[in-house]
Amino acid sequence: MTDQIETAELHGQPVLKLQTPDGAVALVSLHGAQVLSWTPAGGEDRLYLSPKAVFDGQTAIRGGVPVCFPQFAGNGPLKAHGFARNRLWTLANQRAGKDYVVVTLRLEDNADTRALWPHAFAAEMSVSIGGGRLDMELEVTNTGKAPLSFTAALHTYLKVREVESLRIEGLRGLDYTDTADGGTLKKETGVGVMVDDEIDRIYHQAPATILVREDDRAMGIHAENFPDVVVWNPWVDKCARLADMPADGFRRMLCVEAAAVREPIELSPGADWWGRQSLVAM
Ligand SMILES: O=P(O)(O)OC[C@H]1O[C@@H](O)[C@H](O)[C@@H](O)[C@@H]1O
């Protein structure tokens, strides 16, 4: 470990603390390879972590950036969002420079994952911070002898001041699957998407960059190799049903997820795929 990367604990669970000399800080949980908090240089924490999140080394942690793999949501036989967020990943690589820190966590198949999903794979999640940026990259390699396919997402919980006061820009004209309306396919007509009710949408063929604009700040969200963008907020009733969310938690969060859902990723033996999401605090 360098002094820019330390091992620590959060609520009894192992985390890596990343810091750059300019003051950017992130916490990454080994459970799920999940970024739990990210403070850009000179700023404040821009990721939502539920104060009721469960840290027991098994349950998925509510907040930060859960890694959904090898299945997005309930789109397949596995439990919601696959198993990667419920597994302990190992530190595979780390590097620090004058203005950046990067760590790579790794998860491979074992008897337990093969019982759920009969494939050999290696997944690596790289997290890099510096200045006002957070870069996250998920790479998956088919290490087996048969083809495999999966869906995936970086399920980013943005921390927002008041969800009803923000606007999501860049989605106009896109087709989306409205999960909150039985999976109906619709077209986005709004110039800016506002949130004043439950929203659970998978936007397809999304542009590389979208913007979440708040009254006094914004977040630029850039994705590569993730063709879908999921926008999710549970709103009052669904939030009340989530045991690991406070009643008013939905007001402080907005999930904007870089995802590959509509077209599963197909990997032949030996092939690999990567997808990236970057957040730029403005
Ligand atoms: O409660 P979970 O399993 O973390 O899922 C949260 C939400 O994740 C979103 O990605 C899905 O679109 C929602 O349908 C889902 O409710």
The ligand as an SDF file (V2000), in Angstrom:
LIG
                    3D

 16 16  0  0  0  0  0  0  0  0999 V2000
  -33.1600   -3.1910   -4.5920 O   0  0  0  0  0  0  0  0  0  0  0  0
  -32.1310   -3.5460   -5.6500 P   0  0  0  0  0  0  0  0  0  0  0  0
  -32.0850   -5.0110   -5.9710 O   0  0  0  0  0  0  0  0  0  0  0  0
  -30.7670   -3.0050   -5.3060 O   0  0  0  0  0  0  0  0  0  0  0  0
  -32.5880   -2.8400   -6.9820 O   0  0  0  0  0  0  0  0  0  0  0  0
  -32.8340   -1.4780   -6.9880 C   0  0  0  0  0  0  0  0  0  0  0  0
  -33.3340   -1.0180   -8.3580 C   0  0  0  0  0  0  0  0  0  0  0  0
  -32.2590   -1.1100   -9.2670 O   0  0  0  0  0  0  0  0  0  0  0  0
  -32.5520   -0.5230  -10.5310 C   0  0  0  0  0  0  0  0  0  0  0  0
  -31.4280   -0.6530  -11.3510 O   0  0  0  0  0  0  0  0  0  0  0  0
  -33.7110   -1.2340  -11.1820 C   0  0  0  0  0  0  0  0  0  0  0  0
  -34.0260   -0.5900  -12.4030 O   0  0  0  0  0  0  0  0  0  0  0  0
  -34.9030   -1.2080  -10.2450 C   0  0  0  0  0  0  0  0  0  0  0  0
  -35.9760   -1.9320  -10.8390 O   0  0  0  0  0  0  0  0  0  0  0  0
  -34.5270   -1.7910   -8.8940 C   0  0  0  0  0  0  0  0  0  0  0  0
  -35.6310   -1.6690   -8.0170 O   0  0  0  0  0  0  0  0  0  0  0  0
  1  2  2  0
  2  3  1  0
  2  4  1  0
  2  5  1  0
  5  6  1  0
  6  7  1  0
  7  8  1  0
  7 15  1  0
  8  9  1  0
  9 10  1  0
  9 11  1  0
 11 12  1  0
 11 13  1  0
 13 14  1  0
 13 15  1  0
 15 16  1  0
M  END
$$$$
